[in-house]
Each structure stands twice: as C-alpha cells, then as structure tokens.
Amino acid sequence: MSLSQIAAQTYGLTAGRAWSLVGIVAGLAGVGIGVFARRRGVVAVACGVVGVVLGVVVVLMAKGGPGTGYGIVGGYVSLVVGVVAAALGWRAMRKGARAAAPRVE
C-alpha cells in the first residue's frame, strides 16, 4: 500500500468521524437549548445524553489514535460537549421548576 492510498483513506469522512460529528451537533444543540431555554431542559438533557452515548460508542470502537480516521478526537469532543449540554439542561430544569413553584409569603 502506498503512502498516497493511506493518506486518501485517513483524510476522508469515515464512519467514525461522521458519528462523532453527529454527537457533536447533538451536544451543541443541547448546549444552545440549555442556555437559552427556561422550560426545555429535558430536551437539552436528552441531546446531551445522545452526544455522550455517541461519543462513548465512537471512542470504544476506535482502533487507533488521532489521525487514523476512526474519529476518536471527535468522540472525545462529543463526550465533553454532551456532558456540558446535560449539565446546562439540568440547570434549566431546576430553574424552571423553581420559577413555577408557589411562593410562600
């Protein structure tokens, strides 16, 4: 196998890279919803969980390190962004519940 064939295989969009991108997009959607939403925290948590699960799957299925085409770097980014999205969604749910609670005077 020549060097050009190896380079052509690792610089394209592989399945691992595609799945890690899907996880990153889901996590970023969850971050956006968690930051700007008051009562949609459940959606942000769900998007965060999807990002984390896809990140874990990509990282566990990767057979090589960064630059091998398995999407391991994107998997780790998906994990981090998913955790942030879930935390922001949880915070939005708590804030929404606190705002909806009856006030004692």
Phi and psi in degrees as GROMACS dihedral restraints (atoms count N, CA, C in turn):
[ dihedral_restraints ]
;  ai    aj    ak    al  type     phi  dphi    fc
    3     4     5     6     1   -86.4    20    10
    4     5     6     7     1   166.4    20    10
    6     7     8     9     1   -64.7    20    10
    7     8     9    10     1   -34.8    20    10
    9    10    11    12     1   -67.5    20    10
   10    11    12    13     1   -33.8    20    10
   12    13    14    15     1   -68.6    20    10
   13    14    15    16     1   -39.1    20    10
   15    16    17    18     1   -65.3    20    10
   16    17    18    19     1   -44.3    20    10
   18    19    20    21     1   -64.0    20    10
   19    20    21    22     1   -37.8    20    10
   21    22    23    24     1   -66.5    20    10
   22    23    24    25     1   -32.9    20    10
   24    25    26    27     1   -76.6    20    10
   25    26    27    28     1   -35.0    20    10
   27    28    29    30     1   -91.5    20    10
   28    29    30    31     1   -13.7    20    10
   30    31    32    33     1   -97.4    20    10
   31    32    33    34     1    -2.3    20    10
   33    34    35    36     1   -87.6    20    10
   34    35    36    37     1   179.2    20    10
   36    37    38    39     1   -86.7    20    10
   37    38    39    40     1   104.9    20    10
   39    40    41    42     1   -91.1    20    10
   40    41    42    43     1   172.4    20    10
   42    43    44    45     1   -63.2    20    10
   43    44    45    46     1   -41.6    20    10
   45    46    47    48     1   -63.1    20    10
   46    47    48    49     1   -41.9    20    10
   48    49    50    51     1   -66.5    20    10
   49    50    51    52     1   -38.6    20    10
   51    52    53    54     1   -64.8    20    10
   52    53    54    55     1   -45.1    20    10
   54    55    56    57     1   -66.0    20    10
   55    56    57    58     1   -36.9    20    10
   57    58    59    60     1   -67.6    20    10
   58    59    60    61     1   -34.5    20    10
   60    61    62    63     1   -66.2    20    10
   61    62    63    64     1   -38.3    20    10
   63    64    65    66     1   -63.1    20    10
   64    65    66    67     1   -42.1    20    10
   66    67    68    69     1   -64.4    20    10
   67    68    69    70     1   -39.0    20    10
   69    70    71    72     1   -66.0    20    10
   70    71    72    73     1   -43.1    20    10
   72    73    74    75     1   -63.8    20    10
   73    74    75    76     1   -42.3    20    10
   75    76    77    78     1   -63.3    20    10
   76    77    78    79     1   -42.7    20    10
   78    79    80    81     1   -64.6    20    10
   79    80    81    82     1   -41.5    20    10
   81    82    83    84     1   -66.0    20    10
   82    83    84    85     1   -36.4    20    10
   84    85    86    87     1   -62.6    20    10
   85    86    87    88     1   -41.3    20    10
   87    88    89    90     1   -64.8    20    10
   88    89    90    91     1   -38.7    20    10
   90    91    92    93     1   -63.4    20    10
   91    92    93    94     1   -45.5    20    10
   93    94    95    96     1   -61.8    20    10
   94    95    96    97     1   -43.8    20    10
   96    97    98    99     1   -66.7    20    10
   97    98    99   100     1   -41.3    20    10
   99   100   101   102     1   -66.3    20    10
  100   101   102   103     1   -32.4    20    10
  102   103   104   105     1   -77.4    20    10
  103   104   105   106     1   -42.7    20    10
  105   106   107   108     1   -99.7    20    10
  106   107   108   109     1    -3.2    20    10
  108   109   110   111     1  -107.0    20    10
  109   110   111   112     1   149.2    20    10
  111   112   113   114     1   -98.9    20    10
  112   113   114   115     1   -47.6    20    10
  114   115   116   117     1  -112.1    20    10
  115   116   117   118     1     9.1    20    10
  117   118   119   120     1  -103.7    20    10
  118   119   120   121     1    32.6    20    10
  120   121   122   123     1   -64.4    20    10
  121   122   123   124     1   -30.5    20    10
  123   124   125   126     1   -63.5    20    10
  124   125   126   127     1   -39.8    20    10
  126   127   128   129     1   -66.1    20    10
  127   128   129   130     1   -40.5    20    10
  129   130   131   132     1   -65.1    20    10
  130   131   132   133     1   -41.0    20    10
  132   133   134   135     1   -64.0    20    10
  133   134   135   136     1   -41.7    20    10
  135   136   137   138     1   -63.5    20    10
  136   137   138   139     1   -43.8    20    10
  138   139   140   141     1   -63.1    20    10
  139   140   141   142     1   -39.2    20    10
  141   142   143   144     1   -63.9    20    10
  142   143   144   145     1   -41.4    20    10
  144   145   146   147     1   -65.3    20    10
  145   146   147   148     1   -40.1    20    10
  147   148   149   150     1   -61.0    20    10
  148   149   150   151     1   -44.1    20    10
  150   151   152   153     1   -61.7    20    10
  151   152   153   154     1   -41.8    20    10
  153   154   155   156     1   -66.7    20    10
  154   155   156   157     1   -44.8    20    10
  156   157   158   159     1   -63.5    20    10
  157   158   159   160     1   -45.4    20    10
  159   160   161   162     1   -64.3    20    10
  160   161   162   163     1   -38.3    20    10
  162   163   164   165     1   -62.5    20    10
  163   164   165   166     1   -43.2    20    10
  165   166   167   168     1   -63.6    20    10
  166   167   168   169     1   -43.3    20    10
  168   169   170   171     1   -62.1    20    10
  169   170   171   172     1   -44.8    20    10
  171   172   173   174     1   -64.2    20    10
  172   173   174   175     1   -44.1    20    10
  174   175   176   177     1   -65.9    20    10
  175   176   177   178     1   -41.0    20    10
  177   178   179   180     1   -70.6    20    10
  178   179   180   181     1   -30.4    20    10
  180   181   182   183     1   -85.9    20    10
  181   182   183   184     1   -13.4    20    10
  183   184   185   186     1   -68.1    20    10
  184   185   186   187     1   136.2    20    10
  186   187   188   189     1  -104.8    20    10
  187   188   189   190     1    -1.5    20    10
  189   190   191   192     1  -144.7    20    10
  190   191   192   193     1   178.1    20    10
  192   193   194   195     1   -89.5    20    10
  193   194   195   196     1  -163.2    20    10
  195   196   197   198     1   -60.7    20    10
  196   197   198   199     1   138.6    20    10
  198   199   200   201     1    87.8    20    10
  199   200   201   202     1     3.2    20    10
  201   202   203   204     1   -94.9    20    10
  202   203   204   205     1    -8.5    20    10
  204   205   206   207     1    96.5    20    10
  205   206   207   208     1     3.1    20    10
  207   208   209   210     1   -89.0    20    10
  208   209   210   211     1    -8.0    20    10
  210   211   212   213     1    79.6    20    10
  211   212   213   214     1    24.6    20    10
  213   214   215   216     1   -67.2    20    10
  214   215   216   217     1   -35.6    20    10
  216   217   218   219     1   -66.8    20    10
  217   218   219   220     1   -44.0    20    10
  219   220   221   222     1   -63.6    20    10
  220   221   222   223     1   -33.5    20    10
  222   223   224   225     1   -63.7    20    10
  223   224   225   226     1   -43.4    20    10
  225   226   227   228     1   -66.5    20    10
  226   227   228   229     1   -39.2    20    10
  228   229   230   231     1   -64.0    20    10
  229   230   231   232     1   -41.3    20    10
  231   232   233   234     1   -61.4    20    10
  232   233   234   235     1   -39.9    20    10
  234   235   236   237     1   -59.8    20    10
  235   236   237   238     1   -49.2    20    10
  237   238   239   240     1   -65.5    20    10
  238   239   240   241     1   -47.0    20    10
  240   241   242   243     1   -65.2    20    10
  241   242   243   244     1   -36.9    20    10
  243   244   245   246     1   -65.0    20    10
  244   245   246   247     1   -40.5    20    10
  246   247   248   249     1   -65.4    20    10
  247   248   249   250     1   -41.8    20    10
  249   250   251   252     1   -62.9    20    10
  250   251   252   253     1   -43.0    20    10
  252   253   254   255     1   -63.0    20    10
  253   254   255   256     1   -42.9    20    10
  255   256   257   258     1   -64.3    20    10
  256   257   258   259     1   -40.2    20    10
  258   259   260   261     1   -66.1    20    10
  259   260   261   262     1   -42.1    20    10
  261   262   263   264     1   -66.8    20    10
  262   263   264   265     1   -38.2    20    10
  264   265   266   267     1   -65.0    20    10
  265   266   267   268     1   -40.0    20    10
  267   268   269   270     1   -63.7    20    10
  268   269   270   271     1   -40.6    20    10
  270   271   272   273     1   -64.6    20    10
  271   272   273   274     1   -40.9    20    10
  273   274   275   276     1   -65.7    20    10
  274   275   276   277     1   -37.9    20    10
  276   277   278   279     1   -65.1    20    10
  277   278   279   280     1   -41.6    20    10
  279   280   281   282     1   -65.3    20    10
  280   281   282   283     1   -41.8    20    10
  282   283   284   285     1   -65.8    20    10
  283   284   285   286     1   -40.6    20    10
  285   286   287   288     1   -66.0    20    10
  286   287   288   289     1   -39.6    20    10
  288   289   290   291     1   -67.4    20    10
  289   290   291   292     1   -38.1    20    10
  291   292   293   294     1   -67.1    20    10
  292   293   294   295     1   -38.3    20    10
  294   295   296   297     1   -71.0    20    10
  295   296   297   298     1   -30.4    20    10
  297   298   299   300     1   -86.4    20    10
  298   299   300   301     1   -13.5    20    10
  300   301   302   303     1   -69.1    20    10
  301   302   303   304     1   142.9    20    10
  303   304   305   306     1   -68.3    20    10
  304   305   306   307     1   142.9    20    10
  306   307   308   309     1   -90.6    20    10
  307   308   309   310     1   136.9    20    10
  309   310   311   312     1   -96.5    20    10
  310   311   312   313     1   123.1    20    10
